[in-house]
Amino acid sequence: MATVLGDALHRVGDFRLTGLHTVAPLYEARDARADLAVAAEWFALADNGEKAATDLDFAFLKTEPRSDGKNLEDVVGSIPLALNQGFDHPGTQVIGYPYLPDSDKYKPKQNPLTCTTPTKKFTTGNSDGWKGGTFLQVDCKGYVSGTSGGPFLIKMGSGLGLAGVTGGWKTGGHSPDTSYSSYFGDDVKRVYDAAVAGKQPDPRPGSALPPGETWRDYARGIASGYFTGGGNNSRERMDMLVWWKDGEVSLYRGANPEKGYFDRETRVQAPNDTWRDYAVETTAGDFTGDSRSDLVVRWKDGEVSLYPSVDENGFHGEIQILAPNDDWKNYARQMTTGRFSGNARQDDIVIRWKDGEVSQFTDVSERGMGTETQAIAPNDTWVHADEIASGDYTGTDNWDLIIRWSDGELTNYQDFTGNAGASKENQLVAANDTWDHATILSGGDYSDNPWPDDTVVRWTDGEMTLYTDGNGTTIGAEHKIVSAAL
């Protein structure tokens, strides 16, 4: 078995561990062999490890059975890892042993402190030599030296899950009333899998995605589609097409998590004045019926263009499917493409207009915009729909709409058919101060299963997040694929 250790390495050279004493005495591990697995980045960072790898402040200890055949969890019990569970957990239990030998309040030998508190997302830049990042934050009083390595326990299923351990930013915090944990995401799984296999983990996988500063300052739009044929993957995934501030268009090939989800960047189009000055919005779908993804672009003058079968070799012609016009120029606000009608193709475009009206254009093709249906009459509610995406999150023939509202609420309109009143409305995230910073959403197929139930999000600080395997009740498991700009 592998046991997680928090606040793992204070000095890379001598492997000094905090919290290890809480494991061995309970287990009487005098005759058990243990192997340590630590994120490989620690070794590359040498003596500056605790400051330079704050987001990797964890380790796993793999133990063998005792001579009587009992495993560690047989004797002391165990709690499963809670990986990629996001940052919002209202009733998190935090446990720690504070050690202040010169204080009357805290004594070296005592029962642990316990605290039940909400967790929240904490993102910071570099400070005083410490590497910034995104962490899980709790506010519990008195969690001082000695509490490092203590667990963050969240509700998971019918029991508890281990979503963090005190550590990470400044080895757990710089205040006795606020503590942090490195986020338990794909890096934790990578190190855990290596521990189970009895080997040191491979380095953190490289990704083709640029840093957070680039996404924050230059990304203007994202379209999800099958542009590259799946690349080097065992099954086809969608790719991410990105349109930049200077008019450049880039394509990021979808890949396995071990390759950072996107493993190759291709320039589809060089920077240019036309896209820089006149492109307003992009969306992708199968409009031409060849099972490859095409790109639709809405321009500043109301024109709508179709670029068929976009791939790593670039654009292959441009087709005007709507001439310049005042309605699309002055009133169109957001658009997304999905499979909302009877055929099996992703070729229906939903538009949210300035006055809150929502229209569906069915069977859009190289011949034009198809058939227009009013899905929602003008109203005061939908004027607050700031971002619109689509995907097959609930597993039926019709796709769903994902709406991010101006107050941060996230809503799924299940089985959208062009009639919002007939679609079940599911609240995925209640109104909050975090999701109103989600500035670009794009639904797609980026994970192992064959459905477009994943969502890429670009945040105002440049962080990029991929949510996988969403459904009618949750946006899915959270994977940070680009760190926030410093």
N, C-alpha and C positions, 0 to 999 in steps of 0.2 A: 504494500500500500504506500501511498505518498501523502505526507502530511504537510500542510501549508505552514510556512513560517513568515511572520510579518516583520517589517523593519529589518530586512534580511541581512544586509552586509553593511557594517559601519566602516570597515577597512577591507578592501578587496584582498589584500595580501595575507591577512591572518584568519580570515573567515570567522571573525567574531560575530556571534549570533545573539540577538535578543529574543527571549522567549523560549529558547531550547530547554531551559530548566523546567518549564512547565510540562514538557512531554516526558522526558526520561524518568523522573521519580514516579510518576503515575504508573508507568508501564513496567518498571523494574527491568530496564532494557540492557542489563549488564551482559547478556549473552545474545543480543540481537545486533545484526549488522545493519548499518544505515548508510545510504548513499545520498549525497546532496546534489540537487540540480538547481542551478542559478542561471538567470538570463545571461547569455554569452556577452552582452554588451558591457556587463560589469567588468569583465576581464580586460576589455579594450580600454576602459576608462581609468584603470590603475588606481592610484591613491585618491583621485578626485571623485571616486565612484558615488559616494553618498550625495554629492552635489550635482553630478552630471547625469544621473540616471534616476531622478526622483520618480518617474512614472514606471520604473521597473523595480520597485522596492519590495520584493517578495522572493521567496525561495521555497522549494519543496524538499522534504526529507523522506526518502523511500526506506522503509524498514522491512526486514525479514522476520519471519515468525520466531518466537522464543523456542527454547529447547523442548517445551511442553506442547508446541504446535500452535499456541495462541497468537493471533495477530493483535496489533495495537488496538484496532477498533473493537475487537472482541472484548477487550478488558475495559476500555474507557469510553466506548461508543464513538460515533462519528456524525458529522454534518456534511452534506454534499456541497460541492462548489456551486455557486450561483453566477454563471458566466453570462456576460452581455445582457444584464437585466436592467440597464439604464440607471438613472440617478435619483429617481423619485420614489422613495420608500417611506411611508409615513411612520410606521411603528418599528423602526430599526432598534435592535438591542445591541448596545456597545458595552464591552466588558474589558476591564484593565486592572492591573495591580500597580498602583502608584507607590513609589519608593522615595520617601523623604526622611532619612534617618534623624535629621535634626529638628523635625517638626513634631509637635504634640498631636496634630490632627491626623497625620498619616504615619503609620509604623511599618517597619520592614516586614513583619509577619501579620497578616490580617486577611479578612475576606476581601474578595475583589470588589471594586466599584462596578455598579451596573447602572445603565442609563438607557431609557427608551425615548427616542427622538426621531424626527424626520431627517432624512438625508437630502442633500442637494448637490447640484453640480457646481464645482469651483474651478475656474480657469484663470491662470495667471501667466504672465510673461517671466522672463529671467529676472532674478533679483539677487544681488550680493553674491554672485557666482553660482547660485542655485538655478538649475534648469527648470523652467516653467512647464506647464502642461495642464491637463484636465484631470481632476481628482474628485473623489467622493468626500463630501464634507459633513461632519456632525458637530453639533454644539452641545457639549457635556462639560460640566464644571469639574475641576480637580483632576483632569487627565494629564498628569505631568510625567516626569521621567519614570520609567518602569512600565508604563501602560503600552509602550510600543509592542506591536505584535498582537494586541488584543483584537478579538473578532468583531466584525460588523455583521450581525445576524438579521436577515430579512425573512419575511413570510414567503414561502415558496411551496406551492401545492398545498398539501395538508400538513406540512411541517416547516422546517427552517432551512435556509440556505446561507452559505458563507459568501457574502458579496464584497468583503474587504477586510483588511487588517490595518490597524493603526500604523502609519508609516507614510512613505511618499514625500510630499512637499515638506521640506525641512525636517525630515525623519518623523513626520507625524504632526507637525505644527509648531508654531512659535508662541502659542498662548495656552495656558492651562484650561481654557474654556472652549477651544476650538481644535478639532483634530481632523486628520485627513487619512485617506487610503489611496494607493494607486488603484486605478480602475481595473476591475477584474473582467478583462475582455479577451481578445484573441492572443495577446502576449502571454497572459496567464495560462491559457489552454496550451500554448506552444511549449511552455516550460513544464507544465504538468505532464503532458504526453511524453516528453523526454524523460521525466523522472520515472514514470511507469515503465518505460522501455529500458531504464537503467543506463542512460547515457546523458551527456551534457547536451543542452538544446542547441539547435542551429541559430545563427544570428537572425535578428529580426528581418523578415523578408523585405526586399527592396520593392518599391512601387514606382510606376511610371508617372504618378500624379505629382504635379508641382507643389511647392510649399504653400502654406496658408496665406502669406502675403500676396501671392499671385491670384489666388481665388478671391480674396477680399477686394483687391483693387481692380481686377481686370475681367473676371468672369461675368458675362451678361446673360447667358442662357445655357440650359442643358437639355438635350433630347436623348432619350433611351431607345436603342434599336439594335437590330441584328445587322450590323454593318460589315463585320469582318469574318463571318462564318464560324465564330467560336474560337479561332486561334488554336492554341495548343491544349485545349481542355478536353476532358473525356466526353463532355456533352456541351452543346452550344449554350452560351450565355449571351445576354445582351451586352452591348458596348455603350460607352458614354460619349456623345458628340457635344463638344463645348464651343460656344461662340464667344470670342473675346472682345474687349473694348476697342481694340485697334482694327477689328474686322477679320482677324485671323480665325480660322475654324480648325479645331484639333479633334482627333479621334483617339479614345483610350480603350484598348481592347480588354474585354471582360476576361477575368482569370480566376483561378481558385484562391481561397483565402491565404494559402501558403505563399502566394505571389502578390499579396497585397490587394487582391480583387481586380486590379488593372495592371497589366504587365508590359504594355507597349504603347508609346505615343506616336501618332502619325499626323503630320500636317496635311489637312485636306485642302486648305486654301491659305495662301499667304495674306498678311495684313493688306487691307485695301480700303479705299475711301468709300466705296459703295456700301459695303456691310457696316463699316464704322459709322457712317452718317445716316443711313436710312433703314437698316434692319431693326425691327422692334421686338420680334418674338419668333421662336422656332418650336416645332413639334414634329414627331416622327410617327410613321405608321406604314402599313402595306397598302398604299393607294393604287398601285399599278398591278397588283395581283400576282407578282412573281415570287412571293414568300420572302423577299428581301425588303429591308426598310428603306423608305423614301423620306425625304425631308420637305416639310412645308414651312415657308417663311412668310411672315406678315411684315409688310413694309410701311414706312412712315406715311406714305400717300394713300394707304388703304389697299394697295395691290397685294395679292397673295400669289406666291410662286411655288411650284412643285419641282423638286430636284429628285429625279428617279434613281433608285438603286445606288445610293451613296455608298462608297467603300473606301478602302485605304488608297486607292488610286485617284480619289477625288470625286468631283461632281461630273455627271455624265449628261449634261444638258439641263436647260431650264425651261419650264412650261408655265405660262401664265394661266392660272385657273380662276382668277378674279381680277378684273381691271381696276385701276385706281378709282376710288370712290369716296365720298364724304362720310358715309356711315362707318365703314371700317377705319377710316382715317381718324375720325373724331370720337367714336364711341366704343370701339372694341378695346377690352382691357386684358383679359386672360384667355388662353385657349389650351386645350389638351386633346389628345387623340386616344380613342379606345374602341373596343368592340361593343357597341351599344345597341346594334340593330340585329336583324335576323341572320345575316351572313357570318361566315367564320373569320372574316378579316378585320384587322385593326384599321378601319378606314372611316370612322365617324368622328367628327370634330365638334367639341362643345366650346361655346364662346360665352364669356360673361361680359355684359355690356356695362357702360358707365352708370345707367339708371337702375342696375340690379336685375335687369332682364337676362335670362339665360336661353340660348338657342342651341339646337343640335342640328348639325349638317350631316345627313346620312349618306353613305356610299360616295364619299369624296373620291375623285379619280383624276386622271390626266384630262378628262373631258370637262371638269368643272367642279363646283362646290356641292353637287348632289342636291338633296331635298332638305329644305329648311323647316324645322318644327320649333315652335315656341315651347320650351321646357318649363320656364318660369316667367310669369308676367313681371313687368317692372315693379320693384318693391324696395323697401328701405333696409331689408336684412342683407340681401346678397351684394349690396354695394360694399359690404365689409368682408367679402370673400377675397382676400389679398393674394392667395396662391391656390392654383388648381392643378391637380395631377390625377392620374388614372392608372388602374391596374386590376388584375383579377385576384382580389384579396379574399373573397368569400367562396370561391370555387365553383361558380355556376357559369352558364354560357355567357351571360352578360357581365361586363366589367363594372367596376365601382368607381365613383368619383371620390377623391380625397381633397378636402377643403381645409386650408389653414386660414382661420378668421383673424381679423385685426386685433382681437383681444388674446390671441395665442391658443384659442381652442382649435382642436383638430377633429374633423368629422369625416366619417365614411358614409357615402350614400350608396347603399348596397344595391346591386343589380340595376344600375341606371339604364333606363330605356328611352330617355327623352321626356319623361314625365316625372318630375321630382316628387310629386305627391304620391306616386306609386312605389317609390323607392324607400326602403327602410333606412332611417337615419341612425347611425351608430356613433356615439361620442368616443373617440379614441383617447383624447387628452383633454382634460378640462381647461378652461381659460387660465392662463398663467403668464408670467413675465419672461419665460424662456423661449417658448415657441413663436412669440411675435418677432423673434430675431431670425427665424427661418425664412430666408429671402428667396430661395429657389428650391422647388420640389420637382422631382421627376420619378414616376413609377416605372418599374421594369423588372426584368428577370435576371438577377445577378447572383443567385445562390444555387445550391445543389438541386433543389426541386425544380420541376419543369414549368412553373407558373410565374407570371409576372406579379408577384406579391411582395416585392422589395421596393424600397424608396430611398433615393439619394437626396440628401439635404445639404445645401450650402448655407452657412450661418453668416451673420453680419461680421463676425470676427475672422472669417476665412476658414474656420474649421469645416471639414467635410465629414459627414456621417452617412453610413449606409445602414438602413434598418431592413433586416431580412425576415422572411416568413411572417408577414403581417396577416391579419384576419379581421373579422368583424368587431373585435374587442380591443385589439392592440396594433400599433404601427409595426411591431416586431422587435427582434433582438437588435441592440444598438452596437454598431462597430465604428469606431473612429478611424477613418482612413486617411485623414490629413489633420495635423494639429493646427490649432488656432495660430494666427499671426502673432508674432512677439510684439 
